[in-house]
Amino acid sequence: MTVIAKSIPSFQDASLTPDQLRTALRLCGAVVFGALLHATYGLDLSYGFF
C-alpha cells in the first residue's frame, strides 16, 4: 500500500501525449462495451421487449 502511495506523486510529473490518451480512452470504451455485453447476455432485447 505504501508503494502505491509513494508512486502517486511521480505520476503528476508525467504528461500524456494525445496518442496515449486516445489509446487509454479506447481501452476504457472497450471495457465498458464488454461489460454491457456481459451484463445483457441472455436478456431479451427484441423489439417486443420495449
Phi, psi and omega in degrees: 000322180290332177296319178294318180295324179285334183276343182299314179298332180290335177287338180290334179281334182281137177248143180269136174279160178302326179292320178293320179294318179298318179295318179295319179293322177294321178296318177297319178297319179294322179293318179295318179298316178295322178294321177294319176298318180294321182290329183261008180297126179085355180275136180281105180250031180285174183301322181292341180292326182268000000 
